[in-house]
């Protein structure tokens, strides 16, 4: 079974809009390794594990805040978790410094997730009404 990134989303209420905003912030902040990277694949995927935990927290909080959760929004969260889980599973226990061949493999896996993450970031920004902020965030790297 292959899931595609959702192509549309309309927040139905304030709780969904706030959850979307939190997801946008988490996804933007945790997708890339920091400058403190230690040279191992495990260190690269640590923030991705944190992203999965944040997705779970966002979904749980959102479900608790509404009577009928939006299937579209839940699909967005679950799609992200499913997409990033493969990268985490492949690399999380790899504590050996990377050589050129393994860096290329890790980069390819991360690029696949990053492509999907960019689609979700754009969807959230457009649908949430914060495209101007998204553009500024990308321009300044904040």
Secondary structure by P-SEA (a helix, b strand, c coil): cccccccccccccaaaaaaaaaaaaaaaccccccccccccccccaaaaaaaaaaaaaaaaaaaaacccccaaaaaaaaaaaaaaaaaaaacccccccccaaaaaaaaaaaaaaaaaaaaaaaaaaaaaccaaaaaaaaaacc
